Amino acid sequence: MPHSLNVVLVEPEIPMNTGTIGRLCLATGSTLHLIEPLGFEISDRQLKRAGLDYWKYVDVKTYSGLEVFLKSIPPSAQKVFFSTKGEKNLFHHTFQPGAYLFFGSETRGLPQGLVRSNEGQTYRIPQYDERVRSINIANAVSVAVYEAIRQLGV
């Protein structure tokens, strides 16, 4: 696919969410990058259950840590970070083909240092009820990936 998006999960904790995101990546032609430590084993039954029988087809890569991952991607690649602490609205961002979309763990989000050092590239998904702290990570990834695809015209 020409847009070739990259979904980056930094220290994901819940296998069902990662399995669901893997299935989304397969459906959209995106690559899934998992940054360790993971809160589960890749062979976890729940992970495969959420991805159903699709997991074996997912383009998934695992990295021993965030620094290792960041050194492995092109310096010029567009990096887009998602956090409830982001000042900018996701729908005001212009995505580029091959963008790397970063999402944090379910309980901690992205590391604070990463958010601070990338404030200009950190976005939030709008929520309209202040009682909701955040939406589920699999939902957040879906919103972001499909907005990027919509913009890229695919």
Protein Blocks (a to p, Z undefined) as FASTA:
>chain_A
ZZlpadddehiablklmmmmmmmmmmnopacddddddfbdfklmklmmmnmmmlmmpccd
ddfbfklmmmmpcfklccddddfkbmbdfklcccdehiacddddfklopafklmmmmmmm
cccdddfbfklmbacfklmmmmmmmmmmmmnoZZ
